[in-house]
Amino acid sequence: MLIFSLLCACGGGGDDGGGNGGAPADFDDYFNQITGTGVTPVASLPVTGRYEYAGRVRLDLPIDGPAQQYQGLLEISIGFDAGANPVLGSVSQLANGQQVLVGVLQIDSGVLNPHAQPAVDYQFFAGLDGNLDANGTIYVIDGTLAGDLYGPQWDGIAGLVFGDITQGIIVDIFDGSFAGTLTP
């Protein structure tokens, strides 16, 4: 039921997010800057081509105790052709102050929903999977990204991240958000 609620949540709403390059240093400011441009109207979305986005992700991960915020780099490629794997990418360099998590999370198994109604659902989904090494302890991530394209010409992306984090036989949940901008 929780996942259903998250998936049905407003795709055009604000949460928290990330930044890249010349983006504001504050994660929330960057996310709000992108989402403030409004969800790209369906009629304005491309029907062909592949577009690259770079930004940041912020995940609330229960690593070595209660959940803490980790920020990392985000790269996503979105293909609007009817081909396989329309949403691909990675999350890397996750860190929380002094602690750096070693590993790259893969973004794949994506699905486009270009006719989504922003008040009801998201324009794209993808899996987020991989292993993170926290000082020799391995955490397995099995998550989902759900997001929208923003701006009059799909200049940005933003959305939610949620899923399971497993260490040994202990399974917990995590959540977070992401944001990025179109790369030249």
Helices and strands as residue ranges (DSSP letters): H 2-8, H 27-35, G 42-44, E 50-61, E 68-79, E 87-96, E 99-100, E 105-112, E 124-134, E 137-150, E 156-167, E 170-182
